Structures are given as C-alpha cells and as structure tokens.
Amino acid sequence: MKYTGKIYKFGADVDTDAIIPARYLNTFDPRELAKHCMEDADPAFPARVQPGDIIVADKNFGCGSSREHAPIAIKGAGVSCVVARSFARIFYRNSINIGLPILECDEAIDGIEEGDQIEVDLESGQIINLRTGISYQAQPFPAFMQEIMAKGGLINYVKDKG
C-alpha cells in the first residue's frame, strides 16, 4: 500500500487531548470527530486537511489517555497515515486496531517540512520526500499487520479470517 499526501507537521508529545479534545468525546462517529481533529494543536487543521494528507510528528505522538477516539478522529479526517519519531504505545496499538497506518522514522522527521508532499510505501517502509527527492527508511510492518490495515482494522481482519 502506498500513500501520497501533503504534510501537516507537529512537534513532540502531542497528546490525545490535542488530537481530539475531551469535550467532543460524546460520539464515536468518525465524521463528527474529524470536525475537531487536532484543533487544539492547530485550530485551522480540520478545515485545511484533505483526504490523503499525512501527519508527520516528533516523538511520543498520541501520549495521554488510552482513548480510541484519537486515531478514529485522524482517520475520519481523511489522513492517510502518520509518520513520527515515536508513538505512545497505546496509540500505536489503537491505530493498528482501527486500520490507521503509522510508521516510525527518526530521519524522516528531520528532513520533512510542513507543506511537503511525501510518498509512503507501507510494504517496504520507504518514505520519499517528493520536494527534495530524499528517501528515508522506516521499519515496515509484518505482513499480517499490513493486512490488518488493508482490511480497515482488526475487526474486519478477524471477520475475513473467521
């Protein structure tokens, strides 16, 4: 699976309250959550983000509470994947469970700027900055995890296997 999109860049320690503020946790509807995705970190984000865009962030993205609302909001906003230096472990697991592709790559974070276009190849882990032509290598997911994401999440994956 390959994704190409415009970059929205965030710093370190973006917590789940910044991803989806607690005041909007009265729903699990991805479309409703998307209307407020990242608004406490960047108030213009919900209006600017387009389907296929990509979030790039520094370390510990998704720290804070264990709510699944955070990756649901990101996916609902149309973000195709998230690349970060590192993810909070529970956010990492929740992202896989709902089928939101995520990759960790130190070098890419330093070489990608807000507004750049990148291409992410989930199968190989390759990330290419289309502005500079520079390629970065992330650790690709094992085949079964790629299949979970391709199926749109763990529930769909299990249904297909059953």
Summary of the structure (lengths in Angstrom):
residues: 162
radius of gyration: 14.6
end to end distance: 23.6
largest distance: 44.8
contacts: 543
relative contact order: 0.18
helix: 35%
strand: 22%
